[in-house]
Amino acid sequence: MKEPTSRRAFFRNAGLASLGAMAAGKMSAAETKAPDAKILGEAGVSTAERSKGVWTPVSDRKIRTGIAGFGVCQFGAAFGFQNHPNVEVVAVSDLLPERCAGLAKACRCDKTYPSLEEMVKDDTIEAVFVATDAPSHARHCIEALKHGKHVATAVPAVFGSMEDAEALLQAVRSSGRKYMMFETSCFHADLHAMRQIYSARGFGKLVYAEGEYYHYMGEPIPSYKDWRVGLPPQFYPTHSNAYYVGVTGGGFTEVSCMGIPSAVRHLQSANNRYRNPFGTEIALFRTSEGGMARMAVSWDTPGYDGEMGRVRGQRGSFYGKYQGLEKNLPGLSVPPLPPTVAPGGHGGSHGQLMNEFVTAILEDRQPLVDVAWALNMSVAGIVAHQSALKDGELLKIPQFKA
Ligand SMILES: NC(=O)c1ccc[n+]([C@@H]2O[C@H](COP(=O)([O-])OP(=O)(O)OC[C@H]3O[C@@H](n4cnc5c(N)ncnc54)[C@H](O)[C@@H]3O)[C@@H](O)[C@H]2O)c1
């Protein structure tokens, strides 16, 4: 089921944040131009209606925040930290000076550092958003946690490394700080509704879940040190796996995954550093509830793209809407945002993820996508890729708890 894209809502929401910035006199209309669907995929630019509810602040404190990474997706500025009333973006960083300057401008921030490693030494910074290249996330998050920062990261939590998963878990535990992965599917309107219904036992146990991340990359998107060239599909599994982990809070215990040798050049094993022969990997997982989940990631099949999913449970199913036995459903709409924060891209998830991270710090509670969810989504894909390389051999997946 493709997420509906309302052009009117898109322009209204996109307008809100950029108008605020332009009113502050720091950005021109041209500079607000965001990466388009060629880079982010169609799902990446889709947004959603604002929640009708009224946002109530939980504190008047401002969290001093640093942001690293303004790459091809310009993700450092995309989640709206700079527009949240409880945030002051006090420093930004990108290794490339012109990107660093672009991020500073987009976040209306004067202080820049030449690297994340330098930025996290700044004792006045309380929280850091890691929007750097995917292979660096674990290392950068661990570095920030070691310096006592709360950390939000773009997906995935770890990139192809089980050792990094264990190291990240230990770093989060020993830091006592908040860690959250900004998995955008988790605040798609449909996934949010599924999570509410699941909590209210409207599905019962999930018997079957399915999720897809389809994003055609006939030519790889030009990324930092070419990390997207030949990218194993299941190294990037969180958008699809969220349609189970982000609904239930559970994980996957074992997997059989299959691929087909890709017809796309950079996705052939001789042509990439990962020795990866696949452009599509289809994983069948056993879930922690004992059910099944089919999670697909595909880069080499042009056409309909998106990040989407559905669930079927013992008491009901969700295919765009709930159908089932539960008559007393909870509220299903996403929480209200501060008026200055736009829902943003990826189905209106950007503002929600950022607001959830900020609120979790202010309320001193676990954020929604904590380290356990992040690793249960990310690591399952690493094992799935190993299974695909072994022609679908059934492999065990470790379980993570916060
Ligand atoms: N839907 C989603 O959740 C979604 C969509 C797009 C991208 N992403 C993720 O967002 C992240 C950024 O994506 P991108 O395509 O812009 O990446 P990219 O590879 O184009 O850019 C990464 C940037 O990080 C900078 N960087 C690397 N190391 C650094 C350091 N030590 N200090 C400061 N800056 C450093 C690089 O200079 C570069 O500009 C990626 O991890 C990607 O996986 C997620």
The ligand as an ORCA input file, in Angstrom:
! r2SCAN-3c Opt
* xyz 0 1
  N      14.683      7.484      5.319
  C      15.814      7.627      5.966
  O      15.825      7.390      7.157
  C      17.079      8.054      5.256
  C      17.046      8.642      3.979
  C      18.237      9.124      3.448
  C      19.431      8.999      4.140
  N      19.422      8.395      5.363
  C      20.674      8.261      6.131
  O      21.158      9.554      6.431
  C      22.576      9.555      6.474
  C      23.120     10.650      5.604
  O      22.824     10.326      4.272
  P      23.533     11.029      3.054
  O      23.046     10.353      1.847
  O      23.377     12.501      3.135
  O      25.073     10.620      3.317
  P      26.374     11.043      2.508
  O      27.249      9.850      2.447
  O      26.014     11.733      1.237
  O      27.024     12.178      3.431
  C      27.598     11.931      4.673
  C      28.210     13.249      5.164
  O      28.796     13.010      6.443
  C      29.990     13.758      6.499
  N      30.898     13.173      7.504
  C      31.490     11.945      7.474
  N      32.289     11.785      8.550
  C      32.191     12.915      9.282
  C      32.796     13.353     10.494
  N      33.666     12.581     11.167
  N      32.476     14.582     10.965
  C      31.624     15.391     10.269
  N      31.018     15.029      9.112
  C      31.312     13.806      8.623
  C      30.564     13.677      5.103
  O      31.490     14.729      4.864
  C      29.313     13.771      4.251
  O      29.019     15.099      3.868
  C      23.009      8.186      5.998
  O      23.389      7.416      7.073
  C      21.779      7.569      5.385
  O      21.770      6.185      5.626
  C      18.281      7.925      5.918
*
